[in-house]
Amino acid sequence: LPLDCVPPEGEVLHGGYGEARAIYDTPTFNPPGAEPRTIHLGLDGFAPTGTPVFAPLAGSVHSLKRNDNAKDYGPTLILEHRPEDGLVFHTLYGHLGPEVLGQLKPGDTVHAGDQIATLGTNDVNGGWAPHLHFQVILDLMDRSGDFPGVCTKSDADSWLTLCPDPRPLLGLVPDA
């Protein structure tokens, strides 16, 4: 969406899980001589800068990082969730306001419904229109503060299994 895109009052525009996007045109996503990463692994929710972001379920802060590359996440938060014995997964929140980096720290407890951040401006969130990138991750593969939000078309089946559709977790109905 254009940088000046603001959804109508009280609305959040969302979408993008599993879709191919040609907008990832920086070397980070489209390296010379390699297959570009264009398949989106999360859900984007567009809302005005400063919109509060709430935890959809209880967990703890795994990691935080400011990812400053062009078209990157900007301030990023990863939560760890353990809803039952033996089940561990993570949720990633990208394009946040920078204050989250000083408000939370690894190990902090988060309850379902807690405000965990706000949406950042385009000058801190990688150059995008204000929105939240929300992603479910079944295995962080020893990463901290960052995780790929797009993959190559040839690897999509594997990555979409590793990062399942987040809409049911948020109470949204996946496309038919």
Backbone hydrogen bonds in HBPLUS format (Angstrom, degrees):
<---DONOR---> <-ACCEPTOR-->    atom                        ^
c    i                          cat <-CA-CA->   ^        H-A-AA   ^      H-
h    n   atom  resd res      DA  || num        DHA   H-A  angle D-A-AA Bond
n    s   type  num  typ     dist DA aas  dist angle  dist       angle   num
A0005-CYS N   A0002-PRO O   2.95 MM   3  5.31 162.7  1.98 120.5 122.4     1
A0011-GLU N   A0008-PRO O   2.89 MM   3  5.54 157.3  1.94 151.5 151.2     2
A0013-LEU N   A0046-PHE O   3.13 MM  33  5.00 144.2  2.27 142.7 143.8     3
A0046-PHE N   A0013-LEU O   2.57 MM  33  5.00 155.8  1.63 158.3 163.1     4
A0015-GLY N   A0044-ASP O   2.97 MM  29  5.52 140.2  2.14 144.6 156.3     5
A0044-ASP N   A0015-GLY O   3.04 MM  29  5.52 171.3  2.04 148.5 150.4     6
A0019-GLU N   A0016-GLY O   3.24 MM   3  5.38 171.6  2.25 122.6 123.1     7
A0018-GLY N   A0040-HIS O   2.71 MM  22  5.06 147.3  1.81 152.3 155.6     8
A0040-HIS N   A0019-GLU O   2.97 MM  21  5.55 168.8  1.99 153.3 153.2     9
A0021-ARG N   A0038-THR O   2.78 MM  17  5.08 148.2  1.88 135.3 145.9    10
A0025-ASP N   A0023-ILE O   3.03 MM   2  5.62 123.5  2.36 108.9  92.9    11
A0029-PHE N   A0026-THR O   2.98 MM   3  5.67 136.9  2.17 120.2 129.2    12
A0030-ASN N   A0026-THR O   2.85 MM   4  5.81 147.9  1.95 151.1 159.8    13
A0037-ARG N   A0029-PHE O   2.74 MM   8  5.13 168.7  1.76 158.6 162.7    14
A0034-ALA N   A0031-PRO O   3.13 MM   3  5.59 159.3  2.18 138.9 136.7    15
A0038-THR N   A0151-CYS O   2.94 MM 113  5.94 121.7  2.28 142.5 139.5    16
A0039-ILE N   A0151-CYS O   2.96 MM 112  5.16 171.5  1.97 158.6 155.8    17
A0151-CYS N   A0039-ILE O   2.90 MM 112  5.16 144.5  2.03 133.1 143.9    18
A0041-LEU N   A0149-GLY O   2.80 MM 108  5.16 174.1  1.80 146.0 144.1    19
A0043-LEU N   A0134-PHE O   2.79 MM  91  5.20 162.6  1.82 151.8 156.8    20
A0134-PHE N   A0043-LEU O   2.84 MM  91  5.20 169.6  1.85 154.6 158.1    21
A0045-GLY N   A0132-LEU O   2.89 MM  87  5.11 153.1  1.96 142.1 151.1    22
A0132-LEU N   A0045-GLY O   2.85 MM  87  5.11 155.3  1.91 135.8 142.6    23
A0051-THR N   A0048-PRO O   3.09 MM   3  5.76 152.3  2.17 140.9 141.4    24
A0050-GLY N   A0119-LEU O   2.88 MM  69  4.92 167.4  1.90 131.3 135.5    25
A0119-LEU N   A0051-THR O   2.96 MM  68  5.40 138.6  2.14 135.5 148.1    26
A0053-VAL N   A0117-ALA O   2.79 MM  64  5.06 156.7  1.85 141.1 135.4    27
A0116-ILE N   A0053-VAL O   2.76 MM  63  5.80 158.0  1.81 154.6 162.3    28
A0117-ALA N   A0053-VAL O   3.40 MM  64  5.06 150.9  2.49 137.7 136.3    29
A0055-ALA N   A0114-ASP O   2.86 MM  59  5.52 155.3  1.92 154.4 160.9    30
A0113-GLY N   A0055-ALA O   2.77 MM  58  5.19 172.4  1.78 150.8 153.1    31
A0059-GLY N   A0110-VAL O   2.87 MM  51  5.21 158.4  1.92 148.6 148.9    32
A0110-VAL N   A0059-GLY O   2.81 MM  51  5.21 167.5  1.83 149.1 145.2    33
A0060-SER N   A0080-GLU O   2.92 MM  20  5.31 150.2  2.00 145.0 154.8    34
A0080-GLU N   A0060-SER O   2.75 MM  20  5.31 165.8  1.77 160.4 165.2    35
A0061-VAL N   A0108-ASP O   2.82 MM  47  5.29 154.0  1.89 148.6 157.6    36
A0107-GLY N   A0061-VAL O   2.79 MM  46  5.16 168.1  1.81 143.6 144.6    37
A0062-HIS N   A0078-ILE O   2.82 MM  16  5.48 154.3  1.89 146.1 152.7    38
A0063-SER N   A0078-ILE O   3.25 MM  15  5.31 157.8  2.30 137.7 141.9    39
A0078-ILE N   A0063-SER O   2.89 MM  15  5.31 159.9  1.93 165.2 161.5    40
A0065-LYS N   A0076-THR O   3.05 MM  11  5.32 149.6  2.14 143.5 148.4    41
A0076-THR N   A0065-LYS O   2.76 MM  11  5.32 150.5  1.84 154.0 164.2    42
A0067-ASN N   A0074-GLY O   2.97 MM   7  4.53 171.3  1.97 115.1 112.5    43
A0074-GLY N   A0067-ASN O   2.83 MM   7  4.53 137.2  2.02 145.1 142.4    44
A0072-ASP N   A0069-ASN O   3.04 MM   3  5.13 141.7  2.19 136.2 128.4    45
A0071-LYS N   A0126-GLY O   2.79 MM  55  4.39 145.7  1.91 137.9 137.4    46
A0095-HIS N   A0073-TYR O   2.74 MM  22  4.85 130.4  1.98 135.3 144.1    47
A0096-LEU N   A0075-PRO O   3.14 MM  21  5.12 170.2  2.15 147.9 145.3    48
A0077-LEU N   A0093-TYR O   2.98 MM  16  5.15 160.4  2.02 145.1 151.4    49
A0093-TYR N   A0077-LEU O   2.80 MM  16  5.15 156.6  1.86 159.3 165.5    50
A0079-LEU N   A0091-THR O   2.86 MM  12  5.29 160.8  1.90 157.9 162.0    51
A0091-THR N   A0079-LEU O   2.98 MM  12  5.29 151.2  2.06 138.7 147.1    52
A0081-HIS N   A0089-PHE O   2.79 MM   8  5.43 164.3  1.81 175.1 172.1    53
A0089-PHE N   A0081-HIS O   3.08 MM   8  5.43 155.1  2.14 146.6 153.7    54
A0087-LEU N   A0084-GLU O   3.03 MM   3  5.58 166.6  2.05 138.9 141.1    55
A0090-HIS N   A0137-ILE O   2.85 MM  47  5.04 167.5  1.87 154.7 158.3    56
A0137-ILE N   A0090-HIS O   2.79 MM  47  5.04 163.2  1.82 149.7 149.6    57
A0092-LEU N   A0135-GLN O   2.80 MM  43  5.06 155.9  1.86 145.9 154.1    58
A0135-GLN N   A0092-LEU O   3.07 MM  43  5.06 150.2  2.17 138.9 144.6    59
A0094-GLY N   A0133-HIS O   2.90 MM  39  4.86 160.8  1.94 140.3 146.7    60
A0133-HIS N   A0094-GLY O   3.20 MM  39  4.86 166.3  2.22 127.4 130.8    61
A0120-GLY N   A0095-HIS O   3.04 MM  25  5.77 174.8  2.04 136.2 135.4    62
A0097-GLY N   A0118-THR O   2.79 MM  21  5.44 149.6  1.88 142.8 141.9    63
A0100-VAL N   A0097-GLY O   3.36 MM   3  6.33 164.6  2.39 126.5 128.5    64
A0101-LEU N   A0098-PRO O   3.09 MM   3  5.81 150.5  2.18 120.5 126.8    65
A0102-GLY N   A0099-GLU O   3.05 MM   3  5.57 152.1  2.13 113.8 121.4    66
A0103-GLN N   A0099-GLU O   3.12 MM   4  6.29 131.0  2.37 145.1 159.0    67
A0103-GLN N   A0100-VAL O   3.28 MM   3  4.97 135.5  2.49  90.1 102.2    68
A0104-LEU N   A0100-VAL O   3.28 MM   4  6.08 158.6  2.33 149.8 149.1    69
A0108-ASP N   A0105-LYS O   3.04 MM   3  5.84 165.7  2.06 149.4 151.8    70
A0114-ASP N   A0111-HIS O   2.99 MM   3  5.52 165.2  2.01 140.4 140.4    71
A0124-VAL N   A0121-THR O   3.11 MM   3  5.67 161.7  2.15 116.1 121.7    72
A0125-ASN N   A0121-THR O   3.04 MM   4  6.08 135.9  2.24 150.9 164.1    73
A0127-GLY N   A0122-ASN O   2.96 MM   5  4.53 126.3  2.26 143.8 152.1    74
A0138-LEU N   A0162-LEU O   2.94 MM  24  5.49 168.1  1.95 169.1 172.6    75
A0143-ARG N   A0140-LEU O   3.01 MM   3  5.44 150.6  2.10 112.5 121.3    76
A0155-ASP N   A0152-THR O   3.21 MM   3  5.33 139.8  2.38  99.5 110.2    77
A0156-ALA N   A0153-LYS O   3.27 MM   3  5.08 165.5  2.29 103.0 107.0    78
A0159-TRP N   A0155-ASP O   3.14 MM   4  6.35 172.8  2.15 161.9 164.0    79
A0160-LEU N   A0156-ALA O   2.79 MM   4  5.75 162.5  1.82 158.9 163.0    80
A0161-THR N   A0157-ASP O   3.21 MM   4  6.27 134.9  2.43 134.8 145.1    81
A0161-THR N   A0158-SER O   3.25 MM   3  5.24 132.6  2.49  94.8 107.3    82
A0162-LEU N   A0158-SER O   3.02 MM   4  6.32 153.2  2.10 146.0 153.7    83
A0163-CYS N   A0159-TRP O   2.82 MM   4  5.95 141.0  1.97 142.4 153.4    84
A0169-LEU N   A0166-PRO O   3.14 MM   3  5.48 122.1  2.49 108.9 122.6    85
A0170-LEU N   A0167-ARG O   3.01 MM   3  5.17 133.0  2.24 104.2 117.1    86
A0172-LEU N   A0167-ARG O   2.86 MM   5  4.75 160.3  1.89 145.3 139.2    87
A0171-GLY N   A0168-PRO O   3.10 MM   3  4.94 160.1  2.14 100.2 106.2    88
